Amino acid sequence: MIERLLKSVAGTFDIFTIYIGDRLGFYQALADGWLTSTELATQTNAVERYVREWFEQQTVTGINVFMIWVIP
């Protein structure tokens, strides 16, 4: 029962991050090709740290496969 509940919560979180990516224009910006987290943040007027966190979540869950290049 607990395992099923945790999977449901994780699925809900995945849907929420997809929604965030859509609303902030991340997917649209990435449709043209690879971007670094810095480039994506600049194109979408987002905070780079949050974009990097979003990239990581998308990669870990297998929603999208991104190569993350973080430029200091």
Beta strands, then each sheet from edge to edge (+ up, - down):
end
